């Protein structure tokens, strides 16, 4: 149900937050994969690390991240269907 202005009524439990992230069942783009990383990883990791690359690997994206000082390297796996992000490898440089 919507109001005359096209917006759902306040307090509507079915209303979606404009900032919410929901991957589509058809997969995601590289940009959406980067958003999934930002959303699912701890703020500290995102704040202290840079995403170096994101590669399309079929059902997943593989992202490489490094600490700003270059002392730690991470390899992340992002599921295109669910948006789930996993750290699959962590190394000290």
C-alpha positions in Angstrom: 0.0 0.0 0.0 1.3 3.4 -0.9 0.3 7.0 -0.2 -0.8 9.4 -2.9 2.8 10.6 -3.2 3.9 7.0 -4.1 5.8 6.4 -0.9 4.9 3.6 1.6 3.2 4.8 4.8 5.6 5.4 7.7 5.9 2.3 9.9 5.2 0.0 7.0 7.0 -3.3 7.8 7.3 -4.1 4.1 9.0 -0.8 3.2 12.6 -1.1 2.1 15.3 1.1 3.4 16.8 3.1 0.5 20.3 2.3 1.7 19.7 -1.4 2.0 21.8 -3.8 -0.1 20.1 -6.8 -1.7 21.8 -8.6 -4.5 19.6 -9.7 -7.4 19.1 -13.3 -8.2 20.8 -12.6 -11.6 24.1 -11.7 -9.9 25.9 -8.5 -9.5 28.3 -6.0 -11.1 31.8 -5.3 -10.0 30.5 -2.1 -8.4 28.0 -4.0 -6.4 30.7 -6.5 -5.3 32.7 -3.5 -3.9 29.6 -2.4 -2.0 29.2 -5.9 -0.6 32.8 -5.7 0.7 32.1 -2.3 2.3 28.9 -3.5 3.9 30.0 -6.9 5.2 33.6 -6.3 6.4 34.3 -4.6 9.6 34.6 -0.8 9.3 38.2 -1.0 10.6 39.2 -3.4 7.8 37.7 -1.1 5.1 39.1 2.1 6.7 42.6 0.7 7.1 42.8 -1.3 3.8 42.6 -0.5 0.1 40.8 -2.7 -2.5 43.5 -3.4 -5.1 41.6 -5.4 -7.7 38.3 -7.2 -8.3 38.1 -10.0 -10.7 35.1 -11.8 -12.1 35.4 -15.6 -11.6 32.1 -17.0 -12.7 29.8 -17.3 -9.7 32.2 -15.2 -7.5 34.3 -12.1 -7.6 37.8 -12.3 -6.1 39.0 -9.1 -4.5 42.5 -8.4 -3.3 43.0 -5.8 -0.5 46.1 -4.5 1.2 46.7 -2.5 4.3 47.5 1.1 3.7 51.1 0.6 4.9 51.4 -2.6 2.8 52.0 -4.9 5.7 48.9 -7.2 5.3 47.3 -8.7 2.2 43.8 -10.1 2.0 42.0 -12.1 -0.7 38.2 -11.9 -0.5 35.6 -14.0 -2.1 32.2 -12.4 -2.9 29.3 -14.6 -3.9 27.4 -12.9 -6.7 24.1 -14.5 -5.8 24.0 -13.9 -2.0 26.5 -11.0 -1.6 28.3 -13.0 1.1 31.9 -11.9 1.6 34.5 -14.3 2.9 38.2 -13.7 3.7 39.9 -16.7 2.0 43.5 -15.7 2.5 45.4 -13.3 4.8 49.1 -12.8 4.6 51.8 -10.6 6.2 53.7 -8.8 3.4 
